[in-house]
């Protein structure tokens, strides 16, 4: 789950399955009681129908937690200039960063830093599409040292300048949960 609409979809599925929850957050569900194998399978099937899956292995859960935290950070759009992914994740997941980083790279095929950059570029595309912020404002919000730095990274990853992207319209966007898989 990577957005409020995702949470609403999952909450609806849980309601339809008459499952009582303690909470539903991005990437997490805590139920009030343990499910039977039959209930668990039905929930899994219902979630798959709308593009979600249950994660039961701890490594997969950790990777999803890292992705969710980074996606949330980018979506907030207030990343300070010298933002440290290492410090941010260490403060939020309480695990050794080097082992998390190694696991992430093995599972996802890219580094945590590359994933974060891809998320920032996708957020840039969103803001360019809305045409409400200048490139300098977007760069500042996403923690880039300058609009030129953002523009260079944007071109390197998309093959076009931000101006060219704006002129092409919205057809070149990717949903945030698919960014690493398609880039």
C-alpha positions, 0 to 999 in steps of 0.5 A: 500500500503506497497511498491513502486510496490504497489504504481505503481499498484494503480497509474495504476488503477487510470490511467485506471479509468481516475482519476486525482491525487494530489499524491499517497503515501504509504497508501494514495491517494489524488484526485483532485476532489470528485468522484461520488458514481459510480466512487468510487465503480468502483475504490473500485472494481478495487483495490480489484481485486489486493488485496487493499481496500479503507479505509474510516473510520478514525480509520482504516485510522489511523491504516493503517498510523501507520502500514505504518510508521513502515513498512517504518522505518523497510524497511529503515533499519537504526533504532537506538539502543534506538529507541522509537516507542512512540516518532516516532509515536507521531512526525509523526501522531500528536495524543495521543500515548496511545489512538492510541496504545489502538485502534491499539491493539483492531483492530489488536489484537497485540500491536504496539510494537509486530507489529514492532518486527514482521516487524523487524523479517521479514526484518531479514528473507529478509536479511538472504535470500540475505546473504549479511549481517552478523547477527551482521550487521542486528542486528545493522541496526534494532536497536538490542543491539546485535546479540544474542538479535536478535537471541533470538527474532528470535527463539522465534517468528519463532521457529528456529535460524537464521542459521536454517532459512538460511539453509531452504531457502526462503519458510518461508517468509511472505509479509510485509503487511501480517506479523501481520495477519499470525504471 
